[in-house]
Amino acid sequence: MMDIRPIKTETDLTWALAEVERYFVNVPAPGTPEADRFDILTDLIEVYENRHHPIESLDPVETIVYFMEETGKSTSDLSAVLGSKSRASEVISRKRSLSIDMIRKLVKTWHLPAERLITPYHVER
């Protein structure tokens, strides 16, 4: 049953989120009408949220800090990737810019997207 409707309000969004939530418990088999319904609903949710609740892109330092928080990594873990505790601390406190070598290490070791690390950002001088 395809009882899908446009998402125009927060009430519609709440309805759509409740509808897709059940698919996380009972994952529909690929190629079934239920799998198609899930795909359509998630696309509609994404479009509505991007339009009404846009998320600003994180700068490189915010990207690293967010990744560390989400994965439980510490400044010591960052130090191991960047080569020293002082370098990691300076990057996190915005006293040092990421070098190309540091970016390469973060991409290779932590699999962070390079495009998130190469954007310009403010450094305290």
C-alpha positions as CSV (number, residue, x, y, z in Angstrom):
1,M,0.0,0.0,0.0
2,M,1.5,3.3,-1.1
3,D,-0.1,5.9,1.2
4,I,2.7,8.3,0.7
5,R,2.0,12.1,0.7
6,P,4.2,15.2,0.4
7,I,5.9,16.4,3.6
8,K,4.8,20.0,3.9
9,T,4.7,20.6,7.7
10,E,6.4,19.4,10.9
11,T,3.3,17.2,11.5
12,D,3.9,15.5,8.1
13,L,7.5,15.1,9.0
14,T,6.6,13.4,12.3
15,W,4.3,11.1,10.5
16,A,6.9,10.2,7.9
17,L,9.6,9.6,10.6
18,A,7.2,7.2,12.4
19,E,6.5,5.4,9.2
20,V,10.2,4.8,8.4
21,E,11.1,3.9,12.0
22,R,9.2,0.6,11.7
23,Y,11.5,-0.4,8.8
24,F,14.5,-0.3,11.1
25,V,12.9,-3.1,13.1
26,N,11.6,-5.1,10.2
27,V,13.9,-4.4,7.2
28,P,12.0,-4.9,4.0
29,A,13.4,-7.2,1.4
30,P,15.0,-5.4,-1.6
31,G,12.8,-5.0,-4.6
32,T,9.6,-5.3,-2.6
33,P,6.8,-2.6,-2.5
34,E,7.7,-2.0,1.2
35,A,11.4,-1.4,0.3
36,D,10.3,1.1,-2.4
37,R,8.0,2.8,0.1
38,F,10.9,3.1,2.6
39,D,13.2,4.6,-0.1
40,I,10.5,7.1,-1.2
41,L,9.8,8.2,2.4
42,T,13.5,8.6,3.3
43,D,14.0,10.7,0.2
44,L,11.0,12.9,1.1
45,I,12.3,13.3,4.6
46,E,15.7,14.3,3.4
47,V,14.4,16.9,1.0
48,Y,12.1,18.4,3.7
49,E,14.9,18.5,6.3
50,N,17.4,20.0,3.9
51,R,15.0,22.7,3.0
52,H,13.6,23.5,6.5
53,H,16.4,22.4,8.8
54,P,19.7,22.8,6.9
55,I,22.9,21.8,8.7
56,E,25.8,24.1,8.2
57,S,29.0,22.3,7.0
58,L,31.6,21.8,9.7
59,D,35.0,23.3,9.2
60,P,38.1,21.0,9.4
61,V,38.6,21.4,13.1
62,E,34.9,20.9,13.9
63,T,35.0,17.8,11.6
64,I,37.9,16.3,13.6
65,V,36.3,17.1,17.0
66,Y,32.9,15.7,15.9
67,F,34.6,12.6,14.6
68,M,36.5,12.2,17.9
69,E,33.3,12.6,20.0
70,E,31.3,10.2,17.8
71,T,34.0,7.5,17.9
72,G,35.3,8.0,21.4
73,K,38.7,9.0,20.3
74,S,40.9,11.2,22.5
75,T,43.5,13.9,21.9
76,S,46.0,11.2,22.5
77,D,44.6,9.2,19.5
78,L,44.8,12.4,17.4
79,S,48.4,12.8,18.7
80,A,49.3,9.4,17.4
81,V,48.0,10.2,14.0
82,L,49.5,13.7,13.7
83,G,52.9,12.7,15.3
84,S,52.9,14.7,18.5
85,K,50.7,15.8,21.4
86,S,51.6,19.5,21.0
87,R,50.7,19.4,17.2
88,A,47.3,17.8,18.0
89,S,46.6,20.3,20.7
90,E,47.6,23.2,18.5
91,V,45.3,22.0,15.7
92,I,42.3,21.5,18.0
93,S,42.8,24.9,19.6
94,R,43.2,26.5,16.2
95,K,46.7,27.7,16.8
96,R,48.1,25.6,13.9
97,S,46.6,24.9,10.4
98,L,46.4,21.4,9.1
99,S,49.2,20.7,6.7
100,I,48.8,18.5,3.6
101,D,50.7,15.8,5.4
102,M,48.4,15.9,8.4
103,I,45.3,15.8,6.1
104,R,46.8,12.8,4.3
105,K,47.3,11.0,7.7
106,L,43.8,11.7,8.9
107,V,42.3,10.5,5.6
108,K,44.4,7.3,5.6
109,T,44.1,6.5,9.3
110,W,40.7,7.7,10.3
111,H,39.1,7.7,6.8
112,L,37.9,11.3,7.2
113,P,36.8,12.8,3.8
114,A,39.6,15.0,2.4
115,E,37.1,17.5,1.1
116,R,36.0,18.2,4.7
117,L,39.7,18.8,5.8
118,I,40.9,21.0,3.0
119,T,38.4,23.9,3.3
120,P,39.8,27.2,4.6
121,Y,39.1,27.9,8.3
122,H,40.1,30.4,10.9
123,V,43.3,29.9,12.8
124,E,44.3,32.1,15.9
125,R,47.6,33.8,15.3
